[in-house]
C-alpha cells in the first residue's frame, strides 16, 4: 500500500490520516485515564461537563469517518487491488 502511495499523490493524505487518528486516540486515552483516576481516587459523584477536547475528538472522528467513506477513498482502495 505504501508503494502505491509513493507512486501516486496520496502519500501525504495517508500520513495526515494516520496522524489525525493518532491524535484522536491520544485524546480518547487521556480522557479514559482521567475518568479512571477520578473513579479510583475521588469516590464521589460529580456533574459531567462537556469539555472542548471531547468535542474536538468527536469532530476529528466525524471528519475522518466522512473522509474514509467518500467515493474518492473507495476509488483509491479499488486501485490498490
Secondary structure as UniProt FT lines:
FT   HELIX           2..7
FT   HELIX           11..37
FT   HELIX           38..42
FT   HELIX           52..68
FT   HELIX           71..80
//
